[in-house]
């Protein structure tokens, strides 16, 4: 697929200062038609989404230049439409695109965003907001809330900040409505973190849901329960080595929908603070057209 087949192209970009993002944006611009519509996000999700949806009404291709937060805005604008999403990962974490771009040059990434093979992939949905990569309830939601609008740090820095939050964070019982009856099965200690993944990574490269697949019509889950805090800390470090799924306090699997009925638990969506539970989380099969990197 060549850029000439796209009558209308919109480029969504995060204008915040970032060296690699600036470099990729500059490399992309000469390859675009003269009438390409440039849309700079402002950080106001609701206002940006309304304006971006309007800009993409007749768009054939939306190219998102930024991190996972920028991608989240993009998918909410074009989910269940014919507009194709092209991804130029240029954030601090880039968790969604991590597997796709391994070993690719900047030129290859840009060319793929413009004219790669178009495939259909699933999206997740938390209440009325779509997510491309990951949603979390509990500890990671609270951590994102504390980070506010700061970008995700590197993996080890993420762990460092998580350890800073640990002493004050109180795990709580969780009430779930789950058709599989497996997410909170067995013993019922407190819930530390429930992660729902369409993608495999979160927190700048931590493989929280390594069993996730983008086009299987399912969401992966990893539920970390807590009896004793030292065991929880050990499990967090095991995540770095992708060995946490074998821990006794972890349950994992796949689902199509789940409702968190407990109130007041922090929720994050693609690394952005969403609000607090109760929430309904579901998969939306083949909801997005995307140019494969």
C-alpha positions as CSV (number, residue, x, y, z in Angstrom):
1,X,0.0,0.0,0.0
2,X,1.5,3.3,-0.9
3,X,0.7,6.8,0.5
4,X,-0.8,7.8,-2.9
5,X,-3.8,5.5,-2.1
6,X,-4.7,7.6,0.9
7,X,-6.7,10.6,-0.2
8,X,-6.7,12.0,3.4
9,X,-4.0,11.6,6.0
10,X,-4.1,12.9,9.6
11,X,-0.9,13.0,11.7
12,X,-1.5,13.0,15.5
13,X,1.6,14.0,17.5
14,X,2.6,14.8,21.0
15,X,4.3,18.2,20.9
16,X,6.1,17.8,24.3
17,X,9.8,18.0,24.1
18,X,11.4,14.6,23.3
19,X,14.5,14.1,21.2
20,X,13.6,10.9,19.4
21,X,10.0,12.0,18.8
22,X,11.2,15.2,17.2
23,X,13.6,13.2,15.0
24,X,11.0,10.8,13.8
25,X,8.4,13.6,13.2
26,X,11.0,15.4,11.0
27,X,11.7,12.3,9.0
28,X,8.1,11.6,8.5
29,X,7.1,15.0,7.2
30,X,8.8,14.9,3.8
31,X,7.0,11.7,3.0
32,X,3.5,13.2,3.5
33,X,1.2,14.8,1.0
34,X,1.1,18.6,1.2
35,X,-2.5,18.6,2.4
36,X,-1.8,16.3,5.4
37,X,-3.7,17.5,8.5
38,X,-1.3,17.9,11.5
39,X,-3.0,17.5,14.9
40,X,-1.0,18.3,18.1
41,X,-2.5,16.8,21.3
42,X,-3.0,19.1,24.3
43,X,-3.3,16.6,27.1
44,X,-7.0,17.3,27.5
45,X,-8.3,13.8,26.5
46,X,-12.0,14.7,26.1
47,X,-11.4,17.8,24.0
48,X,-8.6,16.2,21.9
49,X,-10.8,13.1,21.2
50,X,-13.7,15.2,20.0
51,X,-11.5,17.3,17.7
52,X,-9.5,14.3,16.5
53,X,-12.7,12.3,15.6
54,X,-13.9,15.3,13.5
55,X,-10.5,15.5,11.8
56,X,-10.5,11.7,11.0
57,X,-14.1,11.7,9.7
58,X,-13.0,11.3,6.1
59,X,-9.4,10.2,6.8
60,X,-8.0,7.1,5.2
61,X,-5.0,7.0,7.5
62,X,-4.2,8.3,10.9
63,X,-0.5,8.3,11.9
64,X,0.2,8.5,15.6
65,X,3.6,9.8,16.6
66,X,4.1,9.4,20.3
67,X,3.9,6.9,23.2
68,X,1.2,4.7,24.5
69,X,-0.9,7.7,25.7
70,X,-0.9,9.1,22.2
71,X,-1.9,5.7,20.7
72,X,-4.8,5.5,23.2
73,X,-6.2,8.8,22.0
74,X,-5.7,7.6,18.4
75,X,-7.6,4.3,18.8
76,X,-10.5,6.0,20.6
77,X,-10.8,8.2,17.6
78,X,-10.8,5.5,14.9
79,X,-12.1,2.3,16.5
80,X,-14.7,0.5,14.5
81,X,-14.1,2.8,11.5
82,X,-12.4,2.3,8.1
83,X,-9.6,4.6,9.0
84,X,-6.3,2.8,9.2
85,X,-3.9,3.5,12.1
86,X,-0.1,3.9,11.4
87,X,2.1,3.8,14.4
88,X,5.4,5.7,14.9
89,X,6.4,4.8,18.5
90,X,8.1,7.8,20.1
91,X,7.4,7.8,23.8
92,X,9.2,6.8,26.9
93,X,7.7,3.3,27.2
94,X,6.3,2.3,23.8
95,X,4.9,-0.9,25.4
96,X,2.4,-1.7,22.7
97,X,4.9,-1.4,19.8
98,X,7.8,-3.1,21.7
99,X,7.6,-6.4,20.1
100,X,6.8,-5.0,16.6
101,X,9.7,-2.6,16.2
102,X,12.6,-4.7,17.5
103,X,15.5,-4.3,15.2
104,X,13.7,-1.9,12.9
105,X,15.4,1.4,11.8
106,X,13.6,4.7,11.9
107,X,13.1,4.7,8.2
108,X,11.6,1.2,8.3
109,X,9.2,2.2,11.1
110,X,8.0,5.3,9.2
111,X,7.6,3.4,5.9
112,X,5.5,0.7,7.8
113,X,3.3,3.3,9.3
114,X,2.7,4.8,5.9
115,X,2.3,1.7,3.8
116,X,2.7,-1.4,5.8
117,X,0.4,-4.5,5.6
118,X,-3.0,-3.6,7.0
119,X,-4.4,-6.1,9.5
120,X,-7.3,-6.1,11.9
121,X,-6.6,-6.4,15.7
122,X,-8.6,-6.5,18.8
123,X,-9.1,-3.7,21.3
124,X,-10.0,-3.7,24.9
125,X,-12.6,-1.4,26.4
126,X,-13.0,-0.1,29.9
127,X,-16.6,1.3,30.2
128,X,-16.7,3.6,27.2
129,X,-13.0,4.0,26.6
130,X,-10.9,1.7,24.3
131,X,-7.4,0.6,25.1
132,X,-4.8,-0.8,22.7
133,X,-2.4,-2.3,25.2
134,X,-3.2,-2.7,28.8
135,X,-5.6,-1.8,31.6
136,X,-5.0,-2.2,35.3
137,X,-6.9,-2.1,38.5
138,X,-5.3,-1.6,41.9
139,X,-1.6,-0.9,42.4
140,X,-0.6,0.1,38.9
141,X,-3.7,2.3,38.7
142,X,-2.7,4.0,41.9
143,X,0.9,4.4,40.6
144,X,-0.3,6.0,37.4
145,X,-2.5,8.3,39.5
146,X,0.5,9.4,41.5
147,X,2.6,9.9,38.4
148,X,-0.2,12.1,37.0
149,X,0.7,13.2,33.4
150,X,4.4,12.4,33.6
151,X,5.6,10.0,31.0
152,X,6.4,6.4,31.9
153,X,10.0,6.0,33.2
154,X,12.4,3.4,32.2
155,X,11.7,-0.1,33.5
156,X,14.1,0.0,36.5
157,X,12.9,3.5,37.4
158,X,9.3,2.2,37.3
159,X,10.2,-0.5,39.7
160,X,12.0,2.0,41.9
161,X,8.9,4.3,42.0
162,X,6.7,1.2,42.6
163,X,8.8,0.3,45.6
164,X,8.4,3.9,47.0
165,X,4.6,3.5,46.8
166,X,4.5,0.0,48.4
167,X,4.8,0.9,52.1
168,X,1.7,3.1,51.9
169,X,-0.4,1.0,49.5
170,X,-3.1,-1.1,51.0
171,X,-4.2,-4.2,49.0
172,X,-8.0,-4.7,49.3
173,X,-10.5,-7.5,48.7
174,X,-12.0,-7.3,45.2
175,X,-15.4,-8.4,44.0
176,X,-15.5,-9.6,40.4
177,X,-18.2,-10.7,38.0
178,X,-16.4,-13.1,35.7
179,X,-18.0,-15.6,33.4
180,X,-15.1,-18.0,33.7
181,X,-15.1,-17.8,37.5
182,X,-11.4,-18.2,37.4
183,X,-9.9,-14.7,37.8
184,X,-10.6,-14.6,41.5
185,X,-10.9,-18.4,42.1
186,X,-9.4,-20.4,45.0
187,X,-8.3,-18.7,48.2
188,X,-9.4,-15.1,48.6
189,X,-6.6,-13.0,49.9
190,X,-6.5,-9.3,49.1
191,X,-6.1,-8.2,45.5
192,X,-2.9,-6.3,44.9
193,X,-3.1,-5.8,41.1
194,X,-5.4,-7.0,38.3
195,X,-3.8,-6.4,34.9
196,X,-5.9,-7.0,31.7
197,X,-3.7,-7.1,28.5
198,X,-4.4,-6.9,24.8
199,X,-0.6,-6.4,24.6
200,X,2.1,-8.1,26.6
201,X,4.0,-5.3,28.3
202,X,3.4,-2.4,30.6
203,X,5.6,0.0,32.7
204,X,8.3,0.5,30.0
205,X,8.9,-3.2,29.2
206,X,7.6,-5.3,32.0
207,X,6.0,-8.5,30.5
208,X,2.9,-8.5,32.8
209,X,0.7,-10.5,30.4
210,X,3.1,-12.4,28.2
211,X,0.2,-14.7,27.1
212,X,-1.7,-11.9,25.4
213,X,-2.3,-11.9,21.6
214,X,-3.6,-9.0,19.6
215,X,-6.0,-10.9,17.3
216,X,-7.4,-13.9,19.2
217,X,-10.6,-12.3,20.3
218,X,-9.5,-12.5,23.9
219,X,-7.9,-10.4,26.6
220,X,-5.2,-11.9,28.9
221,X,-5.3,-11.3,32.6
222,X,-2.8,-11.5,35.4
223,X,-4.1,-11.2,38.9
224,X,-1.6,-10.7,41.7
225,X,-3.1,-11.4,45.1
226,X,-1.5,-10.6,48.4
227,X,-1.1,-12.4,51.7
228,X,2.2,-11.0,52.8
229,X,4.0,-8.0,51.4
230,X,7.5,-9.6,51.1
231,X,6.0,-12.2,48.7
232,X,4.4,-9.5,46.7
233,X,7.8,-7.6,46.3
234,X,9.5,-10.8,45.2
235,X,6.7,-11.4,42.6
236,X,7.2,-7.8,41.3
237,X,10.8,-8.6,40.7
238,X,10.0,-11.9,39.1
239,X,8.0,-10.0,36.5
240,X,11.2,-8.5,35.1
241,X,12.3,-12.1,34.2
242,X,8.8,-13.1,33.1
243,X,8.6,-15.7,35.8
244,X,5.7,-14.3,37.8
245,X,3.0,-16.5,36.3
246,X,4.4,-19.5,38.2
247,X,4.0,-17.7,41.6
248,X,1.4,-19.2,44.0
249,X,-0.3,-15.8,44.5
250,X,-0.7,-15.2,40.8
251,X,-3.7,-16.3,38.7
252,X,-3.5,-15.9,34.9
253,X,-5.6,-16.8,31.8
254,X,-7.8,-15.3,29.2
255,X,-11.3,-13.8,29.2
256,X,-13.8,-11.9,27.0
257,X,-15.2,-9.6,29.7
258,X,-15.1,-8.9,33.4
259,X,-16.7,-6.5,35.8
260,X,-14.9,-5.1,38.8
261,X,-17.8,-4.4,41.2
262,X,-15.7,-3.1,44.1
263,X,-15.6,0.6,44.4
264,X,-12.7,3.0,44.9
265,X,-9.9,0.9,43.2
266,X,-7.7,3.0,41.0
267,X,-7.8,2.2,37.2
268,X,-5.3,2.9,34.5
269,X,-5.8,2.6,30.7
270,X,-2.7,2.4,28.5
271,X,-0.7,4.1,31.2
272,X,-3.2,7.0,31.7
273,X,-5.2,7.4,34.9
274,X,-8.8,6.5,34.1
275,X,-10.6,6.9,37.4
276,X,-11.8,4.4,40.0
277,X,-13.9,1.2,40.0
278,X,-16.5,-0.1,39.5
279,X,-15.7,-0.7,35.8
280,X,-16.6,-3.2,33.1
281,X,-13.8,-4.4,30.9
282,X,-14.4,-6.3,27.6
283,X,-12.7,-7.3,24.4
284,X,-13.8,-5.8,21.1
285,X,-12.6,-8.3,18.4
286,X,-11.1,-6.9,15.2
287,X,-12.1,-3.4,16.2
288,X,-9.0,-1.6,14.7
289,X,-7.4,-1.5,11.3
290,X,-3.7,-1.0,11.7
291,X,-0.6,-1.0,9.5
292,X,1.6,-3.7,10.8
293,X,5.1,-2.7,11.7
